[in-house]
Amino acid sequence: MFSGRSGAIIATIAVIGWFAAGLYYFVLAPESVRNSQMPIAQTEATAAIGGPFSLVDQDGKRVTDQTYAGKFLLIYFGYTYCPDVCPSSLYAMTETLDILGEKAARVQPILITVDPERDTPEILKQYVTNFHPSLVGLTGSPVEVTAAAKAYRVYFAKAAGDDGDPNNYLMDHSAFIFLMAPDGAYITHFSPTATPAEMAERLAGLL
């Protein structure tokens, strides 16, 4: 969780981010992004969500989807330079686990970066300390990250900044939080506007 000035900043960003996420999602997002975030129909296609991945955690350790077998997973694809929806979504995940209390031990929260160019294990390790203590940050090569995103049907693309600096950019990306079963099967996903109470209620019925 949070402490000191860093926690206060993250909490403030989260509140602003929840509003900004809703505004972006429903009003300002490009059509391609909105389409990538439309609720996924409950059909046979949902069976394709999720699957094997091989990435590196914030400690530099190689992990796979099997590393977390036996736990429910809350998976979010984002990045550490994200100004709004990412910190607000991760804060929502933190609040969800806090609401669950002891039951949260059966849930593994995961951030998978969509910006492996900047999000090294060292950067992720510093970033995840602002959220729940069990949050894991994963990165990898562009090929590995793209494969993981494809498995979860996540859209992401680099959006160049206005100043011409190639290192100053944002990432357009889907903003779902995925809930996966202990056997790796897809259960559901939460939109950026889902509240911690709503997510905790859904999880509590499974734990």
Summary of the structure (lengths in Angstrom):
residues: 207
radius of gyration: 16.0
end to end distance: 22.0
largest distance: 49.3
contacts: 637
relative contact order: 0.20
helix: 43%
strand: 21%
